[in-house]
Amino acid sequence: MTATLTAPQSIESLLGKEAEDLLTHKAKVSKDLLHLPGADFIERIFTISDRSPQVLRSLQQLYSFGRLGNTGYLSILPVDQGIEHSAGASFAPNPMYFDPENIVKLAIASGCNAVATTLGVLGSVSRKYAHKIPFIAKINHNELLTFPNQADQIMFASVEQAWNLGAVAVGATIYFGSDQSTRQIQEVSKAFARAHELGMATILWCYLRNNAFKQDKDYHLAGDLTGQANHLGVTIEADIIKQKLPEYNHGYAAVEKATGKSYGKTNDRVYTDLVTDHPIDLTRYQLLNCYSGRAGLINSGGASGKNDFAEAIRTAVINKRAGGSGLISGRKTFQRPFEDGVKLFNAIQDVYLSPDVTIA
């Protein structure tokens, strides 16, 4: 089990040598081009859209709950790892989370805006908790029991089931770039349209999956490729986009060089005028592709490891300064003692509450 946390540290101390660079960086693309988070985000952005009053109410519930309520920022606990990474791999470090109720309890104790998890988890405790914290029902997953393992998101639940258990939003993943992505786009687009009809918000995990993206670097984390995945996500009316933090760029060129074949389309000005190698600029490019922030961008906290606390704070600082809307943190929080998971969430939330961490 992950070691217990020590006394809380300042944001600067956790950022270490990167502190000055991350906290003072001036972004390549001006923040004036963005629709930034704020207390009036739903009224300012979504009331001019085609979203119904019921969807507006659901979005407001998400943005109004927890420690970050009414700030325009989101802190969400996602736990679909029992399927995506197997229950054993996910919960053996902390077996209390085999019991679904403890997942919801962690989200509440941590002051999260919402808990995002499976139909089974939410359905098992919905009558006790649906009115106590916003539910996000994840409706598709990639199971890893089939041999050989394959990367394909398939529907595990219907939108109607999510609505019946009291969810305010549905979540789904598309593996953009995979052999099955076309089918997944069609399935999720249809599901999101139905969710909006029923008054629920929509959140899309915009992930990349293709062996061609793994070259000298793992270009699944490239800013140009993940940015385009985000743009496809908002095209099917995802209200919130979840994306991994970008680490580098030039994914299109890397794929072309490795395969000797033409791939996709981009523009040199992406790399000269819009993006540098700085993580804040790379993340801002992801946000530009979310209709310049009209759909909120939440980044994932990543897998658990030895430096969870520092890595989570670093990700939160980058996301906030880029103009993003928050962080979604799973294994870093539930694969450690309960109280330490709460502390980690609170530390992440403190970044978004801090007036010293500004938009770049």
C-alpha positions as CSV (number, residue, x, y, z in Angstrom):
1,M,0.0,0.0,0.0
2,T,1.2,3.5,-0.7
3,A,3.0,5.2,2.1
4,T,1.1,7.7,4.3
5,L,1.5,11.3,3.4
6,T,3.6,13.6,5.6
7,A,2.7,17.2,6.6
8,P,1.2,19.3,3.8
9,Q,3.7,21.2,1.6
10,S,3.3,24.4,-0.3
11,I,2.6,24.5,-4.0
12,E,6.1,25.9,-4.6
13,S,7.9,23.3,-2.6
14,L,6.0,20.5,-4.4
15,L,6.9,21.9,-7.8
16,G,10.5,22.0,-6.8
17,K,12.9,23.3,-9.5
18,E,10.0,23.8,-11.9
19,A,8.2,26.2,-9.6
20,E,9.3,29.5,-11.1
21,D,8.9,28.3,-14.6
22,L,5.4,26.8,-14.2
23,L,4.1,29.7,-12.0
24,T,5.4,32.6,-14.1
25,H,5.3,31.2,-17.7
26,K,3.7,33.5,-20.2
27,A,1.6,31.5,-22.7
28,K,2.2,31.6,-26.4
29,V,-1.5,32.0,-27.2
30,S,-3.2,34.9,-25.3
31,K,-5.8,34.0,-22.6
32,D,-8.0,36.7,-24.3
33,L,-8.9,34.1,-27.0
34,L,-10.3,31.7,-24.4
35,H,-13.6,31.2,-22.6
36,L,-12.2,30.8,-19.1
37,P,-13.7,29.1,-16.0
38,G,-15.6,31.2,-13.6
39,A,-18.6,31.2,-11.3
40,D,-20.8,32.3,-14.2
41,F,-19.5,29.6,-16.6
42,I,-22.8,27.8,-17.2
43,E,-24.8,31.0,-17.8
44,R,-22.0,32.6,-19.9
45,I,-21.3,29.6,-22.1
46,F,-24.2,27.1,-22.2
47,T,-27.3,29.3,-22.0
48,I,-26.7,30.3,-25.6
49,S,-26.3,26.7,-26.8
50,D,-28.9,24.1,-27.8
51,R,-28.7,22.5,-24.3
52,S,-32.1,22.2,-22.6
53,P,-33.0,23.7,-19.2
54,Q,-32.7,20.2,-17.8
55,V,-29.1,19.9,-19.1
56,L,-28.3,23.4,-17.8
57,R,-29.5,22.3,-14.4
58,S,-27.4,19.1,-14.5
59,L,-24.3,21.1,-15.5
60,Q,-24.9,23.6,-12.7
61,Q,-25.2,20.7,-10.2
62,L,-21.7,19.5,-11.3
63,Y,-20.2,22.9,-11.1
64,S,-21.9,23.9,-7.8
65,F,-20.9,21.0,-5.6
66,G,-18.0,20.3,-3.3
67,R,-15.0,22.5,-2.3
68,L,-14.7,23.9,-5.8
69,G,-18.4,24.7,-6.1
70,N,-19.3,27.9,-8.0
71,T,-15.7,28.5,-9.0
72,G,-15.9,27.2,-12.5
73,Y,-13.5,24.3,-11.7
74,L,-14.1,20.6,-11.2
75,S,-12.5,18.0,-9.0
76,I,-13.8,14.5,-9.9
77,L,-13.1,11.0,-8.6
78,P,-13.2,8.4,-11.4
79,V,-13.2,4.7,-10.6
80,D,-13.7,2.5,-13.7
81,Q,-10.4,0.8,-13.2
82,G,-12.1,-2.3,-11.9
83,I,-12.9,-3.0,-15.6
84,E,-10.2,-1.0,-17.5
85,H,-7.3,-2.3,-15.4
86,S,-9.0,-5.3,-13.6
87,A,-10.3,-5.2,-10.1
88,G,-7.3,-7.0,-8.8
89,A,-4.8,-4.6,-10.3
90,S,-6.9,-1.6,-9.1
91,F,-8.0,-2.6,-5.7
92,A,-5.4,-5.0,-4.3
93,P,-3.3,-2.0,-3.0
94,N,-6.4,-0.9,-0.9
95,P,-9.0,-3.7,-0.7
96,M,-11.6,-1.5,1.0
97,Y,-12.5,-0.2,-2.5
98,F,-13.8,-3.6,-3.6
99,D,-16.9,-2.3,-1.7
100,P,-18.5,0.3,-4.0
101,E,-19.9,2.4,-1.1
102,N,-16.3,3.4,-0.1
103,I,-15.7,4.9,-3.6
104,V,-18.7,7.2,-3.1
105,K,-17.6,8.0,0.5
106,L,-14.2,9.0,-0.7
107,A,-15.6,11.4,-3.2
108,I,-17.9,13.0,-0.5
109,A,-15.2,13.2,2.1
110,S,-12.8,14.8,-0.3
111,G,-15.1,17.5,-1.4
112,C,-15.3,16.4,-5.0
113,N,-17.8,17.9,-7.4
114,A,-18.8,14.4,-8.5
115,V,-18.0,10.7,-8.6
116,A,-17.6,9.0,-12.0
117,T,-17.9,5.3,-12.0
118,T,-19.7,2.3,-13.4
119,L,-23.3,1.4,-13.7
120,G,-22.8,-1.4,-11.1
121,V,-21.1,0.8,-8.5
122,L,-23.6,3.6,-8.7
123,G,-26.6,1.3,-9.0
124,S,-25.5,-0.6,-5.9
125,V,-25.8,2.5,-3.7
126,S,-27.9,5.0,-5.7
127,R,-30.8,5.3,-3.3
128,K,-28.5,6.2,-0.5
129,Y,-26.2,8.7,-2.3
130,A,-27.7,10.0,-5.6
131,H,-29.0,13.1,-3.7
132,K,-25.8,13.6,-1.7
133,I,-23.2,13.9,-4.5
134,P,-23.6,14.2,-8.3
135,F,-23.2,10.9,-10.1
136,I,-21.5,10.5,-13.5
137,A,-22.3,7.1,-15.0
138,K,-19.5,5.8,-17.2
139,I,-21.4,3.8,-19.9
140,N,-18.6,2.1,-21.9
141,H,-15.4,0.4,-21.0
142,N,-12.4,-1.7,-22.3
143,E,-12.4,-5.1,-20.6
144,L,-9.2,-7.0,-20.3
145,L,-10.3,-10.6,-19.8
146,T,-10.6,-11.4,-23.5
147,F,-7.4,-13.1,-24.8
148,P,-5.5,-11.7,-26.4
149,N,-6.3,-8.3,-24.8
150,Q,-7.7,-5.8,-27.2
151,A,-8.3,-2.0,-27.1
152,D,-12.0,-1.5,-27.8
153,Q,-14.5,0.5,-25.8
154,I,-17.9,-1.4,-25.7
155,M,-21.2,-0.3,-24.1
156,F,-21.8,-1.8,-20.7
157,A,-24.8,0.4,-19.9
158,S,-27.6,2.4,-21.5
159,V,-28.2,6.1,-21.1
160,E,-31.7,5.2,-19.7
161,Q,-30.1,3.1,-16.9
162,A,-27.8,6.1,-16.0
163,W,-30.9,8.4,-15.8
164,N,-32.8,5.9,-13.7
165,L,-30.1,5.6,-11.0
166,G,-30.0,9.4,-10.7
167,A,-26.9,10.4,-12.7
168,V,-26.6,14.0,-13.7
169,A,-24.1,13.1,-16.4
170,V,-22.9,10.2,-18.5
171,G,-19.3,9.6,-19.4
172,A,-17.8,7.6,-22.2
173,T,-14.4,6.9,-23.8
174,I,-13.5,6.9,-27.5
175,Y,-10.2,5.4,-28.6
176,F,-9.5,7.9,-31.4
177,G,-7.1,6.5,-34.0
178,S,-8.0,2.8,-33.2
179,D,-9.4,0.3,-35.6
180,Q,-12.8,0.6,-33.8
181,S,-12.9,4.4,-33.4
182,T,-15.5,4.9,-36.2
183,R,-18.0,2.6,-34.5
184,Q,-17.2,4.2,-31.1
185,I,-17.8,7.7,-32.4
186,Q,-21.2,6.7,-33.8
187,E,-22.2,4.9,-30.6
188,V,-21.1,7.7,-28.3
189,S,-22.6,10.4,-30.4
190,K,-26.0,8.6,-30.3
191,A,-25.7,8.1,-26.5
192,F,-24.7,11.7,-25.9
193,A,-27.7,12.9,-27.9
194,R,-30.0,10.7,-25.9
195,A,-28.4,11.9,-22.6
196,H,-29.1,15.5,-23.6
197,E,-32.7,14.6,-24.4
198,L,-33.0,13.2,-20.9
199,G,-31.4,16.3,-19.3
200,M,-28.0,14.9,-18.5
201,A,-24.6,16.4,-19.2
202,T,-21.9,14.6,-21.2
203,I,-18.3,14.0,-20.5
204,L,-15.9,12.4,-23.0
205,W,-12.6,10.6,-22.3
206,C,-10.8,11.6,-25.5
207,Y,-8.0,9.0,-25.6
208,L,-5.7,7.9,-28.4
209,R,-5.0,4.2,-29.3
210,N,-2.8,3.0,-32.1
211,N,0.6,1.3,-32.1
212,A,1.7,3.7,-34.8
213,F,1.7,6.4,-32.1
214,K,4.4,4.6,-30.2
215,Q,7.7,5.6,-31.8
216,D,10.8,7.3,-30.2
217,K,8.3,8.7,-27.8
218,D,4.8,7.8,-26.9
219,Y,2.8,10.1,-29.1
220,H,-0.4,9.1,-27.5
221,L,0.6,12.2,-25.3
222,A,1.4,14.5,-28.2
223,G,-0.3,17.9,-28.1
224,D,-1.2,18.0,-31.8
225,L,-2.8,14.5,-31.8
226,T,-4.6,14.9,-28.4
227,G,-5.8,18.3,-29.5
228,Q,-7.5,16.9,-32.6
229,A,-9.0,14.1,-30.5
230,N,-10.5,16.9,-28.3
231,H,-11.9,18.6,-31.3
232,L,-13.6,15.5,-32.5
233,G,-15.0,15.1,-29.0
234,V,-16.7,18.6,-28.9
235,T,-18.0,17.9,-32.4
236,I,-20.3,15.2,-30.9
237,E,-21.3,17.7,-28.2
238,A,-19.3,16.6,-25.2
239,D,-19.9,19.2,-22.5
240,I,-16.6,18.4,-20.8
241,I,-13.5,16.8,-22.3
242,K,-11.2,14.6,-20.3
243,Q,-7.7,14.3,-21.7
244,K,-4.2,13.2,-20.6
245,L,-1.7,15.9,-20.0
246,P,0.4,16.4,-23.1
247,E,4.1,15.9,-22.9
248,Y,5.5,16.8,-26.3
249,N,4.4,17.6,-29.9
250,H,4.8,16.7,-33.5
251,G,2.8,13.5,-33.4
252,Y,1.8,13.8,-37.0
253,A,5.3,14.1,-38.3
254,A,6.5,11.2,-36.1
255,V,3.9,8.8,-37.5
256,E,4.7,9.8,-41.1
257,K,8.4,9.4,-40.5
258,A,8.0,6.0,-38.8
259,T,5.5,4.6,-41.4
260,G,6.7,6.3,-44.5
261,K,3.1,7.2,-45.3
262,S,1.1,10.4,-45.3
263,Y,-0.9,10.8,-42.1
264,G,-3.6,13.3,-41.2
265,K,-3.4,17.0,-41.7
266,T,-1.8,19.8,-39.7
267,N,-0.3,23.2,-40.3
268,D,3.2,24.5,-39.6
269,R,1.7,27.5,-37.7
270,V,0.5,25.1,-35.0
271,Y,4.1,24.6,-34.1
272,T,5.4,28.1,-34.7
273,D,2.6,30.4,-33.7
274,L,0.4,28.4,-31.3
275,V,2.6,26.0,-29.4
276,T,6.0,25.7,-27.7
277,D,7.4,22.7,-25.9
278,H,6.2,24.2,-22.6
279,P,3.6,22.0,-20.9
280,I,1.3,25.0,-20.4
281,D,1.4,25.9,-24.1
282,L,0.8,22.2,-25.1
283,T,-2.2,22.1,-22.7
284,R,-3.5,25.4,-24.0
285,Y,-3.5,24.0,-27.5
286,Q,-5.7,21.1,-26.2
287,L,-8.0,23.7,-24.8
288,L,-8.1,25.7,-28.0
289,N,-9.5,22.5,-29.6
290,C,-12.3,22.4,-27.0
291,Y,-13.9,25.3,-28.9
292,S,-11.5,27.7,-27.1
293,G,-12.8,26.5,-23.7
294,R,-16.5,26.5,-24.4
295,A,-16.2,22.8,-23.4
296,G,-14.2,22.5,-20.2
297,L,-10.9,20.6,-20.3
298,I,-10.1,18.4,-17.4
299,N,-6.8,16.5,-17.3
300,S,-6.2,13.2,-15.7
301,G,-3.9,12.8,-12.7
302,G,-2.2,9.8,-14.2
303,A,-1.2,6.4,-12.7
304,S,-0.1,6.1,-9.1
305,G,3.6,6.1,-8.3
306,K,6.2,7.3,-5.8
307,N,5.7,11.0,-6.4
308,D,1.9,11.1,-6.5
309,F,1.5,14.3,-4.5
310,A,4.0,16.4,-6.5
311,E,2.9,15.0,-9.8
312,A,-0.8,15.8,-9.1
313,I,0.0,19.3,-8.0
314,R,2.1,19.9,-11.1
315,T,-0.7,18.6,-13.3
316,A,-3.2,20.9,-11.6
317,V,-1.0,23.9,-11.9
318,I,-0.5,23.3,-15.6
319,N,-4.2,22.7,-16.3
320,K,-5.3,25.8,-14.4
321,R,-2.7,28.1,-15.9
322,A,-3.5,26.8,-19.4
323,G,-7.1,27.7,-18.8
324,G,-8.5,24.3,-18.0
325,S,-11.4,23.4,-15.8
326,G,-9.9,20.9,-13.3
327,L,-8.5,17.5,-12.6
328,I,-9.9,14.0,-12.5
329,S,-7.9,11.8,-10.1
330,G,-8.4,8.1,-9.6
331,R,-5.6,5.7,-8.7
332,K,-3.5,8.3,-7.1
333,T,-6.3,8.8,-4.5
334,F,-7.9,5.4,-4.0
335,Q,-4.8,3.3,-4.0
336,R,-3.7,4.9,-0.7
337,P,-5.1,5.0,2.8
338,F,-8.6,6.8,2.9
339,E,-7.5,9.9,4.8
340,D,-4.4,10.3,2.6
341,G,-6.7,10.1,-0.5
342,V,-8.7,13.0,1.0
343,K,-5.6,15.0,1.6
344,L,-4.4,14.5,-1.9
345,F,-7.8,15.6,-3.3
346,N,-7.8,18.7,-1.0
347,A,-4.3,19.6,-2.1
348,I,-5.3,19.5,-5.8
349,Q,-8.4,21.6,-5.0
350,D,-6.2,24.1,-3.2
351,V,-4.4,24.8,-6.4
352,Y,-7.7,25.9,-8.1
353,L,-8.7,27.9,-5.0
354,S,-5.3,29.7,-4.8
355,P,-5.3,33.3,-6.1
356,D,-1.5,32.9,-6.5
357,V,-1.9,30.3,-9.3
358,T,-3.2,32.5,-12.2
359,I,-4.1,32.0,-15.8
360,A,-1.0,32.2,-18.0
